[in-house]
Amino acid sequence: MRFTATPRNIHPLSPRSRISIGVLAMLASLHAQGQETAAAADAAPVATTAADSKSPDSVVVVTGFRASLNSALNTKKNSDGIVDVIKAEDIAKFPDANLAESLQRVPGVALARGDGGEGKQITVRGLNAGFTRVRINGIEGVAATGASDINGSTNRGRGFDFSVFASELFNSLEVRKTSEADIEEGSLGATVDLRTARPFDFKGRTFSIGGQESHNSLSGKTQPRVTALLSDRWDTGYGKVGALLSAAYSKRRATEEGYEAVELLSASNDGGFCSPVGVSPQVPGNDAVKGITATTCGTGMPRTTDPAAYNSVMGRKDNYGGTVANPAAGSGAFAPRIPRYRRSQTDYERTGITNSYQWRNADSELNLDLMYGKFANKRYDNYIEAISFGRNLGSNGKPQTSILDTHFDQNGSWDYGKFNGVDVRTEGLLDVYTTKFRQHVLSGSHRFSDTVKADFMAGNSNSNLNEPMRATVQFDAPNVNGFSWDFRDNRNVPTLNFGIDVSNPANFQFAPQDAAGNVRGMFVGRYLDTTNKLQTQAANVHWEINDHLTSHFGISARKNIWTNYEVGNSANAVALPAGVSMADISRQISGFGSGLGGTGVPGSWTAVDLQKFLGVVNTECHCDAVPGSQYNYLAQTNRRVEEKINALYGMVDFNYDLFGVTWRGNAGVRGAETTATSMAMINVQGQLQPNTGTKKYRDWLPAFNLTAQLPKDVFLRFSAGKTLSRPEYTDLAPNATVSPISQSVSIGNPNLDPIRANTYDLQAEWYYAKNAMVSLGHFRKDIKSFIQSVNERVPYNTLGLPNELLILNGCSLTGAPICQTLPTTEVNVSRKVNTAGGPLKGWEFNLQAPFSFLPGFWSNFGLLANATRVKSRITYITRVDNPATPANEQLTQVADFTGLSPRTHNLTLYYEDAKFSARVSAAHRSSYIYAVLGDVAGHDYTMVDGSTNIDMSLSYNITPQLRVSLEGQNLNDTPLRYGRDTQRNDTLLYVHSGRSFVLGLNYKY
């Protein structure tokens, strides 16, 4: 039986590597001095794993944090490839409150947090969640949840959202960083294996129940968390039988507060700002309906723009990387599109149930694993904002806004501005979404002889994200004077002076757009449903040829079906019934701004009370009774991708002693044939029609893993293989938008190839003392291709789209009046394509050091530490083709993978004796690129600031069966910040979510 373990990587000549070598030397010295006392001092219980015994009755007995570390270390030590393992420290209790937060302790793993600061997705060695496959009880699973758009948007792809599941349902996590022929392909970053508990994991009847209360410093809410597990096993005349049931339920309110710019736009966008009196050309031009004259920007809006302030803004120009010969006035001054404060409150309700049955006799075994998870959420977003800076003249936006005063810092960031004629808005959003996950897996094995064994697995998983309601309502206060933003005291959270008392509901309106074009409120709605269905059947045969060789053969058939349906509406406000005031449909946001560090932040403001509002104007009826609320079904998103994957493999395990060294490992090849059929509904002359595409490809993926067990418990590992990661479903779906006037097409690409790579790993591990290990490793991935958006000019009739999409306003494709775009016309096409990839390489360092060599109670301490450094070079195509010229003009930029933190490290100091256990952990990831922008609009990158999160855990065994615990998460209240452009570093987003504390009590027998 083969088991897997974990690696780490390092650059041998870097300064940090020399530090690591120094640490190794120090540990060697400590080992030499304390080797004899180490064994005696370590009184922690030792975990037994299947790797330690060939007996079919071997069980996992993990009774403490140190014991769980030991169990994971044994698994690692006995692996052939490079795998990291985390074991539960107790029955139904995982080391962290969230699966993703547990995984961030693994070398090379960085955490991406969702709304409310909770761990959501992971990146492994710089590759984001879409490159990582997650298996639950051996079956691939996909779990997607919703999110605020600015914080990462709703998950519609392959990325796994760990926040869906209660962590207590799992008793082990494995992060497999190298490939083996018998492991399903599809991962370029890692394969993460999650395993729920089974009855044979325990010696006999086991019962555990726990209760917790969690409290967050920002939400001020205390809420429950309950877990329970019941397991038993029996000896019968037909063999051993076991049954297990576990459940977990929790509620949590997460609150985020902060600032958003939404986007950074140049002053030249949307027609510029209102020019001073006498300036030519006059902005905006005269318009009698809007009341624009030589002295007014609009009705009742005199041109108050200060000439000096106007020139300081419009005199700034940017040629956008040398691609614009005559930059527009103001193109180098960047203002927040919608400067706003934000409070988001999300109420989570997480339910999970697992059920497992096992039967075993001397030669056979059957396992049935059932799992259900439900993650129900209601997110309330409230904003107080200035909307004018993102509006054009048609909506009475920025060209009617006068500039009164300005200031730019030394980096060119517009850090202060004061304005007249600004539209102020209060906005409320309610997003209701629920993820349901169901899985059942039947697996078994039979031993035909001492040398031949077969096993099988069949199962499926079904994940559905349903969002029946995403309702947004906005109240406006048009043409306010005296609005300002000021970053001079705080570059993260500005002082926003709205020019009116935003706490007074009478200052806002919800009414139809007036004759002059002033917007006085809006509403938006959306329905979304995304489903992932995955099925797997697999069978394997294992033949022990002799004491040194074991062969493995297997086949599998998988089918993945992804569907995504979205439909929405958007409209200006309607008239309120007579007698309804703004106070009747609003409420107050109060106590805002604690912990933001800004000055002048409003403590309260008028907010939309959605429940009251819908009771007066039911914009969520999506019916004719409320004009504009009807769903626009012709503009719906309706797409489907089905993947059929048939695979086979052959592999040989080997184990030889040569030259005084034990050599073990495996070599094999996996063949996989993939057929992807994609469909999207498109609007053809008012009728929805399916657009389809099919892609078939075959890959042969060799894998080789070699471990040399050297003297003094030194292990040297080498792995090499070919891997692939399949395209995102959203990129494969052939949805299309055609604009005959601009001769442009945006389309999905069902013909995408997967991202393929050759991977290499070299790692050294030294188990220098009992339950201790230090490792150093280097990894490299030669990524052969990448997938990104590209614009190119091609004939329309090569796209496979209906010609009817070119017919507009009664034109003809063959007669008069002739259509502007014909089937043979070259059009500018935007779509995802396979482009050149690039190398990704790095190193990892890992240390597990119990201080058992120290005297007395000091021997109960220990240290866990790891560090990862990653470099990658991807060529991004940053500038689209100019449709007015025949040449395919493409500008490129070489940068790291998006989402890749070049430096990550984790540090945990722990103490554990027979009754008391304590841990404090710090997890750091450096800043990373969120988006490569290529100076197309004056910004090179969107960056995410580096972050360090500190957590702690305390527990005390009152009796052998009763334990009390206290956990603290995000103790330093680490904020999330996005910056725009590396030179200016303008704040795009800054939010924090507070500290959380969890008090718990657990009883078991």
Secondary structure, 3 states (H helix, E strand, C coil): CCECCCCCCCCCCCHHHHHHHHHHHHHHHHHHHHHHHHHHHCCCCCCCCHHHCCCCCCCCCCCCHHHHHHHHHHHHHCECCCEEEEECCECCECCCCCHHHHHCCCCCEEEEECHHHCEEEEEECCECHHHEEEEECCEECCCCCCCCCCCCCCCCCCCCCHHHCCHHHEEEEEEECCCCCCCCCCCCCEEEEEEECCHHHCCCCEEEEEEEEEEECCCCCEEEEEEEEEEEEEEECCEEEEEEEEEEEEEEEEEEEEEECCCEEECCHHHCCCCCCCCCCCCCCCECCCCECCCEEECCEECCCCHHHHHHHHCCCCCCCCCCCCCCCCCCCEEECCCEEEEEEEEEEEEEEEEEEEEECCCEEEEEEEEEEEEEEEEEEEEEEECHHHCCHHHCCHHHCEEEEEEECCCCCEEEEEEECEEEEEEEEEEEEEEEEEEEEEEEEEECCCCEEEEEEEEEEEEEEEEEEEEEEEEEEEEECCEEEECCCCCCCCEEECCCCCCCHHHCECECCCCCCCCECEEEEEEEEEEEEEEEEEEEEEEECCCCEEEEEEEEEEEEEEEEEEEEEEEECCCCCCCCCHHHHEEEECCCCCCCCCCCCCCCEEEECHHHHHHHCCHHHCCCCCCCCCCCHHHCEEEEEEEEEEEEEEEEEEEEEECCEEEEEEEEEEEEEEEEEEEEEEEECCEEEEEEEEEEEEEEEEEEEEEEEEHHHEEEEEEEEEEEECCCHHHHCCCEEEECCCCEEEECCCCCCCEEEEEEEEEEEEEEECCEEEEEEEEEEEEEEEEEEEEEEEEHHHCCCCHHHHCCCCCECCCCCECCCCCCCEEEEEEEEEEEEEEEEEEEEEEEEECCCCCHHHHHEEEEEEEEEEEECEEEEEECCCCCCCCCCCEEEEECCCCCCCEEEEEEEEEECCCEEEEEEEEEECCEEEEECCCCCCCCEEEECCEEEEEEEEEEECCCCEEEEEEEECCCCCCEEEEECCCCCEEEEEEECCCEEEEEEEEEC
